Structure formats: structure tokens, C-alpha cells
Amino acid sequence: MISPLLICGFLGAGKTTLLSGLLASNFLQNKKVALLINDFGALPVDAALIPEGDHYIAKINKGNIFCVCVKTDLLKSFEYIISEIKPDYLLIEATGVAEPSDFSSLLQTDFLKEKFDACSTVCVVDALNFPKLSKILTALSVQVGVADTVIINKIDLVGKDTVSDVRSSIVKLNPSAKIYESVKCGIEFDKILESKVKPAGRSSCSLCEAAPEYTETYEFRSNSKISKREFYEFLDKFRNDILRAKGIIDFDGEQLFIEVVNGVVSSTRREDLKLETGFLSAVSFVLLKSKAKEFYETVTLFTK
């Protein structure tokens, strides 16, 4: 039987960091592992960030895995993993805008139930942004509500009172979940992988019909020269409207990995990161739909 683990959590919470840590853990040494990565945009950024190793990676980039629009692709990936890869563990990273229902129910239908063990679900919560975002984005509450385990991440960026408030909010949403606190998702991974206890009172699985209505996804790709000053001015202009952005920008030969998490911009030199897009610069954006028109009209102004 294949042991599946679903990792969910809002954009920028630390899902890819958790997944990378799991792959490096002693618990998975000498285990055969398959990954299913569900990026929020068409660019396979998360898959490119996963450390190289002896594991199979399947990518679904056309929509979130809980949407009917990708159900066929999802089932094909499961079929291939079952018949060809035959792993001990299947680690699934859902897109951050997903509003999952009980994913384990999907794995226990048709031919899948004979191949998959009970599914564990881990939700990564961003302690810095959860108090604000949980009030306006329903996806966060849904993600927490379906989890067996919730990891309150980035506790080093907030005070003890904030961590306590976040924990209280999680308990109200899901009193049965195990809760851990972490910095950069540094926890004992065996506790997650061995957890199979399902909280009571969940609804049956139903795939959502579309992406959340309040978001818009945009893929920026360019081989043109990018002005660093104008690019950062552009990010600053829309910092309160961009929920998440990540990708590579080539500033005249200087390649930087760019991330935006709820208004906070960071960049690091990553000449080793290859997105295989055929473009020098490629970034995925998730933004508030109310600002989409202005965003589209502005996004190309920093290219020359």
C-alpha cells in the first residue's frame, strides 16, 4: 500500500520548505518516494525548488488539484505512479489557493482504494499573515479545517501573543488537529508521516468547480532586458494586491529568484535554478482580481 501525505496551506506559508525537509529526513531514507507538485501557475517553480534526489516528480500546473478541470490529469498521474513508480510514500503539495475538502475520500474511490493507505493531511499556516488573511480569504479556514496536523510556521517573525492567538483560531476551526510550532518548518517529520488519525465530522469529498473568485493568476515571461529599478517600483506599486509571486528575473545577466508573500518582497541569487521555460525571465503571480486590469496594463512597462 502507498502511504499518501497531502500538504496544503496558503501561498507562501512554507509548503515547499516542508516538502524539502521531508525529503531530507532520516525517516524517508531507503524509502521509495513519489511527489505530486501542484503549482499555483503554469510555471513549474515549486518543482524546480525541490532538491534533486532519487524521487519521481509529477507536475500539475493547469489548475488546482481539487478542481474538476484537472481531475483527468490527476487520475492519470495516480495511475502512472501506481503502475510504474510503485512508491512507499506519495507526497502531494497542493496549490496555495486550493480550497480542499476531504482529499482522502478521493483516494478511497474506484481503483485507488486498493492501492492507497489512509491519507494524512498537513496544513502549513503562516503565523505572520494568518491573522489578517484568515478574515478575508475562506481558503485558509477550509485548509485548516481538513487537516490532521497543522504547523504554525514562521513563529520567529511574530510575538508570543500572536502565536497564541493563531493557535486559538486553529483550535476553533479544527479542535481535533495536532498543532506544532516551527521556524522554517523545522519539526520532527516522523510525527507527520506516521499520523493517520482523521478528525471526526468531516464532509465527504467534492471537487471544487473553479479557482477562488477573488484571485487572478498571471504568468510573466520575457526575453527582453528588465530594468531592476522599474521592476521593483512595479512590485512596490502592487505590493498590497499581490498575494504571491515567485520566479526568475534576469537583470542584464544577473539572475535573481524573486518571491513576494503578501507584500513582502525578497530576492536571492540563483544561477542554478532552471525553470525550463525558454525565457530569461519568468514569474508567476497570484493577485486580487479587483486589481487585475490595472496590473495587466502596468506589468510590461518595466521591459525595454
C-alpha positions as CSV (number, residue, x, y, z in Angstrom):
1,M,0.0,0.0,0.0
2,I,1.2,3.5,-0.8
3,S,1.1,6.0,2.1
4,P,-0.1,9.4,0.8
5,L,0.5,12.7,2.6
6,L,-1.3,15.9,1.4
7,I,0.5,19.2,2.2
8,C,-1.8,22.3,2.0
9,G,-1.5,25.8,3.2
10,F,-1.9,29.3,1.8
11,L,0.5,30.9,-0.7
12,G,4.0,31.4,0.9
13,A,3.2,29.6,4.1
14,G,6.2,27.2,3.7
15,K,4.8,24.1,1.9
16,T,7.8,23.7,-0.4
17,T,10.1,24.2,2.6
18,L,8.3,21.4,4.5
19,L,8.4,19.1,1.5
20,S,12.2,19.7,1.0
21,G,12.7,18.9,4.7
22,L,10.7,15.7,4.5
23,L,12.8,14.5,1.5
24,A,16.0,15.1,3.5
25,S,14.7,13.5,6.7
26,N,16.0,10.2,8.0
27,F,12.5,8.8,8.1
28,L,12.4,8.6,4.3
29,Q,15.9,7.2,3.8
30,N,15.8,3.9,1.9
31,K,12.1,4.6,1.1
32,K,10.8,5.0,-2.5
33,V,9.1,8.4,-2.8
34,A,6.9,10.0,-5.4
35,L,5.9,13.7,-5.4
36,L,2.9,15.3,-7.0
37,I,3.5,19.1,-7.2
38,N,0.6,21.4,-7.9
39,D,1.9,24.9,-8.7
40,F,-0.5,27.8,-8.5
41,G,0.6,28.9,-12.0
42,A,1.7,27.4,-15.3
43,L,5.4,27.8,-14.4
44,P,6.8,24.7,-12.6
45,V,8.6,26.8,-9.9
46,D,7.9,24.6,-6.9
47,A,9.1,21.5,-8.7
48,A,12.3,23.4,-9.6
49,L,12.9,24.3,-6.0
50,I,12.7,20.7,-4.8
51,P,16.2,19.3,-4.1
52,E,17.5,16.7,-6.6
53,G,17.3,13.2,-5.4
54,D,16.1,9.7,-6.1
55,H,12.4,10.5,-6.3
56,Y,9.8,10.8,-9.1
57,I,8.1,14.2,-9.6
58,A,4.7,14.6,-11.3
59,K,3.6,18.2,-12.0
60,I,0.0,19.5,-12.4
61,N,0.2,23.2,-13.5
62,K,-3.2,23.8,-15.3
63,G,-5.2,24.3,-12.1
64,N,-5.6,23.2,-8.5
65,I,-5.9,19.5,-7.9
66,F,-9.3,19.9,-6.2
67,C,-10.8,21.4,-9.4
68,V,-12.8,19.3,-11.8
69,C,-10.8,20.9,-14.7
70,V,-7.7,18.8,-13.8
71,K,-9.4,15.6,-12.5
72,T,-8.4,13.7,-15.6
73,D,-4.7,14.7,-15.3
74,L,-4.8,13.9,-11.6
75,L,-6.1,10.4,-12.1
76,K,-3.6,9.8,-14.9
77,S,-0.8,10.8,-12.6
78,F,-2.1,8.4,-9.9
79,E,-2.4,5.6,-12.4
80,Y,1.2,6.1,-13.6
81,I,2.6,6.4,-10.0
82,I,0.7,3.2,-9.0
83,S,1.7,1.1,-12.0
84,E,5.2,2.4,-12.9
85,I,6.7,4.1,-9.8
86,K,5.2,1.9,-7.0
87,P,6.4,4.2,-4.2
88,D,6.2,3.6,-0.4
89,Y,5.1,7.3,0.0
90,L,3.3,9.8,-2.2
91,L,3.9,13.4,-1.1
92,I,1.4,15.8,-2.6
93,E,1.8,19.6,-2.5
94,A,-1.4,21.4,-3.2
95,T,-1.5,24.9,-4.7
96,G,-1.9,27.6,-2.1
97,V,-5.2,28.9,-3.4
98,A,-6.9,25.5,-3.2
99,E,-10.0,25.0,-1.0
100,P,-9.7,21.3,-0.4
101,S,-12.4,19.1,1.0
102,D,-11.6,15.6,2.4
103,F,-8.9,14.5,-0.1
104,S,-8.6,11.1,1.4
105,S,-12.1,10.3,0.2
106,L,-11.0,10.7,-3.4
107,L,-8.1,8.3,-2.8
108,Q,-10.6,5.7,-1.4
109,T,-12.7,5.6,-4.5
110,D,-12.6,3.2,-7.5
111,F,-9.3,1.5,-8.2
112,L,-7.4,3.9,-5.9
113,K,-8.7,2.4,-2.6
114,E,-6.9,-0.8,-3.3
115,K,-3.5,0.9,-3.7
116,F,-3.5,3.8,-1.2
117,D,-3.4,3.7,2.6
118,A,-5.3,6.3,4.7
119,C,-4.3,9.8,3.7
120,S,-2.7,12.2,6.2
121,T,-3.2,16.0,5.6
122,V,-0.8,18.6,6.9
123,C,-1.7,22.3,6.7
124,V,1.1,24.9,7.0
125,V,0.0,28.2,8.5
126,D,1.9,31.4,8.1
127,A,1.9,32.9,11.7
128,L,2.8,36.4,10.3
129,N,-0.1,36.7,7.8
130,F,-2.7,34.3,9.1
131,P,-4.4,36.7,11.5
132,K,-5.0,39.2,8.6
133,L,-5.7,36.9,5.7
134,S,-8.0,34.4,7.6
135,K,-10.5,37.2,7.9
136,I,-10.9,37.8,4.2
137,L,-9.8,34.5,2.5
138,T,-12.1,31.5,3.0
139,A,-9.4,29.1,1.7
140,L,-7.4,29.4,4.9
141,S,-10.2,28.2,7.1
142,V,-11.0,25.3,4.8
143,Q,-7.4,24.2,4.6
144,V,-7.1,24.2,8.4
145,G,-10.4,22.5,8.8
146,V,-9.5,19.4,6.8
147,A,-6.0,18.9,8.3
148,D,-4.9,16.1,10.7
149,T,-1.8,18.2,11.5
150,V,-1.3,22.0,11.5
151,I,2.1,23.5,11.5
152,I,2.2,27.2,12.7
153,N,5.3,28.3,10.7
154,K,7.4,31.5,10.9
155,I,6.9,31.9,14.7
156,D,10.3,33.7,14.7
157,L,8.6,36.6,12.9
158,V,5.9,37.3,15.4
159,G,5.4,37.7,19.2
160,K,4.2,35.0,21.6
161,D,0.8,36.6,21.8
162,T,0.3,36.4,18.1
163,V,1.3,32.7,18.1
164,S,-1.1,32.1,20.9
165,D,-3.9,33.8,19.0
166,V,-3.2,31.8,15.9
167,R,-3.2,28.6,17.9
168,S,-6.6,29.6,19.4
169,S,-8.0,30.3,15.9
170,I,-6.8,26.9,14.6
171,V,-8.4,25.1,17.6
172,K,-11.7,26.7,16.9
173,L,-11.6,25.7,13.2
174,N,-10.3,22.2,13.9
175,P,-10.2,21.0,17.5
176,S,-9.0,17.5,16.6
177,A,-5.9,18.6,14.7
178,K,-2.4,18.1,16.2
179,I,-0.6,21.5,16.3
180,Y,3.1,22.2,16.1
181,E,5.0,25.4,16.1
182,S,8.1,25.9,13.8
183,V,10.7,28.1,12.2
184,K,11.2,27.2,8.5
185,C,9.1,24.1,9.1
186,G,11.8,22.6,11.3
187,I,9.9,19.8,13.1
188,E,10.1,16.0,13.7
189,F,8.9,14.7,10.4
190,D,8.2,11.2,11.5
191,K,5.3,12.5,13.6
192,I,3.7,13.8,10.4
193,L,4.4,10.8,8.2
194,E,3.1,8.3,10.8
195,S,-0.1,10.3,11.6
196,K,-3.2,8.6,10.2
197,V,-5.8,9.8,12.7
198,K,-8.7,11.5,11.0
199,P,-10.6,14.3,12.7
200,A,-14.3,13.5,13.1
201,G,-17.1,15.3,11.4
202,R,-15.7,16.0,8.0
203,S,-17.8,16.3,4.9
204,S,-17.4,13.9,2.0
205,C,-15.0,14.8,-0.8
206,S,-16.3,17.2,-3.5
207,L,-14.1,18.7,-6.1
208,C,-14.5,22.5,-6.5
209,E,-15.7,23.9,-9.8
210,A,-13.2,26.7,-10.3
211,A,-10.4,28.7,-8.7
212,P,-11.3,31.1,-5.9
213,E,-13.2,34.0,-7.3
214,Y,-11.2,36.7,-5.6
215,T,-7.9,35.7,-7.2
216,E,-6.4,36.1,-10.7
217,T,-3.3,34.3,-11.9
218,Y,-0.8,35.9,-14.3
219,E,2.3,34.4,-15.9
220,F,5.1,36.9,-16.9
221,R,7.6,35.6,-19.4
222,S,10.2,37.7,-21.2
223,N,13.5,37.6,-23.1
224,S,13.6,41.4,-23.0
225,K,16.0,43.5,-20.9
226,I,14.5,44.1,-17.5
227,S,15.1,47.3,-15.6
228,K,15.8,46.5,-12.0
229,R,14.6,49.9,-10.7
230,E,11.4,49.8,-12.7
231,F,10.7,46.2,-11.8
232,Y,10.9,46.9,-8.0
233,E,8.9,50.0,-8.4
234,F,6.2,47.9,-10.1
235,L,6.3,45.4,-7.2
236,D,6.0,48.2,-4.7
237,K,3.0,49.7,-6.5
238,F,1.1,46.4,-6.3
239,R,2.6,45.1,-3.0
240,N,-0.9,45.1,-1.3
241,D,-2.6,43.4,-4.2
242,I,-0.1,40.6,-5.0
243,L,-0.9,37.6,-2.7
244,R,2.0,35.6,-4.1
245,A,4.7,35.8,-6.8
246,K,7.8,33.7,-7.5
247,G,10.1,33.1,-10.4
248,I,13.3,34.1,-12.1
249,I,14.2,37.6,-13.3
250,D,17.3,38.2,-15.4
251,F,18.6,41.7,-14.8
252,D,21.1,42.0,-17.7
253,G,22.9,38.8,-16.8
254,E,22.2,38.9,-13.0
255,Q,19.7,36.1,-12.3
256,L,17.6,36.5,-9.2
257,F,14.9,34.3,-7.7
258,I,12.1,36.7,-6.8
259,E,9.4,36.0,-4.2
260,V,6.5,38.1,-2.9
261,V,4.5,36.9,0.1
262,N,1.6,39.2,1.0
263,G,3.5,42.4,0.2
264,V,6.9,41.3,1.4
265,V,9.5,41.1,-1.4
266,S,12.7,39.0,-1.2
267,S,15.3,38.1,-3.8
268,T,18.3,35.8,-3.9
269,R,20.9,34.9,-6.5
270,R,20.0,31.5,-8.0
271,E,22.0,30.9,-11.2
272,D,21.4,27.2,-10.5
273,L,17.6,27.4,-10.7
274,K,16.3,26.4,-14.1
275,L,12.6,26.7,-15.0
276,E,13.0,25.3,-18.5
277,T,10.6,27.8,-19.9
278,G,12.7,29.0,-22.8
279,F,12.6,32.6,-21.4
280,L,15.3,34.5,-19.5
281,S,12.7,35.8,-17.1
282,A,9.6,34.0,-15.9
283,V,7.4,34.8,-12.8
284,S,4.0,33.5,-11.7
285,F,1.7,36.0,-9.9
286,V,-1.5,35.5,-7.9
287,L,-3.2,38.8,-7.2
288,L,-6.6,40.2,-6.1
289,K,-8.9,40.1,-9.1
290,S,-10.2,43.6,-8.3
291,K,-6.7,44.9,-9.3
292,A,-6.2,42.7,-12.3
293,K,-7.0,45.2,-15.0
294,E,-4.6,47.8,-13.7
295,F,-2.0,45.1,-13.1
296,Y,-2.2,43.9,-16.7
297,E,-1.9,47.4,-18.1
298,T,1.3,48.1,-16.0
299,V,3.2,44.8,-16.0
300,T,5.0,45.3,-19.3
301,L,6.2,48.8,-18.6
302,F,9.4,47.8,-16.9
303,T,10.7,45.8,-20.1
304,K,12.7,47.6,-22.8
